[in-house]
Amino acid sequence: MSDLHPALAAFAAQRSSEFTALVGIEFAAIERGSCTLRLPIGDKHFNSTKRVHGGVVFTLLDSAMGAAAFSVLEAHESTATIECKINYTRAVVGGELECTGKVVHAGTRTIVVDGEVWQEGALVAKCLGTFARL
């Protein structure tokens, strides 16, 4: 996070939570309308079949997409996930994941965000979500 613009670095630090820290999510880049996060995979991320739990991948997506949505809000606004549709395209058994959320449309009541998770050039999951402007 040290190479981020100071204002965006402060934003990233404020958007981190105990939950994202527990999962191990790291901010890689953030700008208006876009956020990229990384997740080094560890033992705590695996399900009983030794693959990364789908909820971990979704958490990464929701976090990146939510931060991207948050980045286009006015100072007095907040946001919350209304809905998300996710497609998992491959199992993950280790390594590191990179996830980018990009605002597709920022309306007066909702924000639509596209998200993708990649690992070593391969798509792991694709998501489209709607976030409320609160």
C-alpha positions in Angstrom: 0.0 0.0 0.0 3.0 2.3 0.3 3.0 3.2 -3.4 -0.6 4.6 -3.3 -1.4 8.2 -3.4 -1.6 9.4 0.3 -5.3 10.2 0.1 -6.1 6.8 -1.4 -3.8 5.0 1.1 -5.8 6.6 3.9 -9.0 5.4 2.2 -7.7 1.9 1.9 -6.7 1.8 5.6 -10.2 3.0 6.6 -11.8 0.4 4.4 -9.9 -2.4 6.0 -11.7 -4.2 8.9 -10.9 -6.9 11.4 -12.7 -9.3 9.1 -10.6 -8.5 6.0 -7.5 -8.6 8.2 -8.5 -12.0 9.5 -9.0 -13.3 6.0 -5.7 -11.8 5.0 -6.8 -9.5 2.2 -4.3 -6.8 1.1 -4.9 -3.6 -0.9 -2.8 -3.6 -4.1 -4.3 -0.5 -5.9 -7.2 1.8 -5.6 -8.4 4.8 -7.7 -11.8 6.4 -8.4 -14.0 3.6 -9.6 -11.6 0.7 -9.3 -9.9 -1.4 -6.6 -7.5 -4.3 -6.7 -6.9 -6.6 -3.8 -4.6 -9.5 -3.2 -5.0 -12.6 -1.1 -2.1 -15.0 -0.4 -3.7 -18.4 0.2 -3.0 -20.1 3.5 -4.2 -23.2 5.3 -7.2 -21.3 6.9 -8.7 -20.7 3.4 -9.2 -24.4 2.5 -12.4 -26.4 2.7 -12.5 -30.1 3.6 -11.6 -31.1 0.1 -8.3 -29.1 0.2 -9.6 -26.4 -2.2 -10.0 -22.7 -1.3 -13.6 -22.3 0.0 -15.9 -20.4 -2.4 -16.8 -18.1 0.5 -13.2 -16.9 0.6 -13.3 -16.1 -3.1 -16.6 -14.3 -2.7 -15.3 -12.3 0.3 -12.4 -11.1 -1.9 -14.8 -10.1 -4.6 -17.3 -8.4 -2.3 -14.4 -6.5 -0.6 -12.9 -5.2 -3.9 -16.2 -4.4 -5.5 -17.4 -2.7 -2.3 -14.3 -0.6 -2.1 -14.6 0.4 -5.8 -18.2 1.4 -5.2 -17.2 3.3 -2.1 -14.6 5.2 -4.1 -17.2 7.0 -6.2 -19.4 8.1 -3.3 -19.8 11.6 -2.0 -18.2 12.3 1.4 -21.5 12.0 3.3 -22.5 8.7 1.7 -21.9 5.0 2.5 -22.7 1.8 0.6 -23.9 -1.8 1.2 -24.1 -4.8 -1.1 -27.7 -5.4 -2.4 -26.9 -8.4 -4.6 -24.2 -10.3 -6.3 -24.1 -13.0 -9.0 -20.9 -15.0 -9.1 -19.5 -17.7 -11.5 -16.7 -19.8 -10.3 -14.5 -21.0 -13.2 -11.7 -23.0 -11.5 -10.7 -24.4 -8.2 -7.9 -22.9 -6.3 -5.4 -25.1 -4.3 -2.8 -22.5 -3.3 -0.8 -19.5 -4.4 -2.1 -16.0 -4.5 -5.3 -14.5 -5.8 -5.7 -11.0 -7.4 -9.2 -9.4 -7.6 -10.3 -6.2 -9.3 -13.6 -4.5 -8.9 -14.6 -1.8 -11.4 -17.6 0.4 -11.3 -19.7 -0.1 -14.4 -22.5 2.4 -13.6 -22.8 4.8 -10.7 -26.4 6.0 -10.5 -28.2 8.1 -7.9 -29.4 5.1 -5.9 -27.3 2.2 -6.9 -23.8 1.4 -8.2 -23.2 -1.6 -10.4 -19.7 -3.2 -10.1 -18.0 -5.9 -12.1 -15.5 -8.1 -10.3 -12.9 -10.7 -11.4 -10.5 -12.9 -9.5 -7.4 -14.1 -11.3 -4.6 -16.5 -10.5 -1.5 -16.7 -12.7 -3.3 -15.5 -15.8 -6.4 -17.8 -15.3 -9.8 -16.5 -14.4 -11.0 -18.0 -11.1 -14.3 -16.2 -10.7 -16.5 -13.5 -12.3 -19.0 -11.4 -10.4 -21.5 -8.6 -11.1 -22.9 -6.8 -8.1 -25.2 -4.0 -7.2 -24.5 -1.7 -4.2 -26.8 0.8 -2.5 -25.9 4.4 -2.1 -26.8 5.2 1.5 
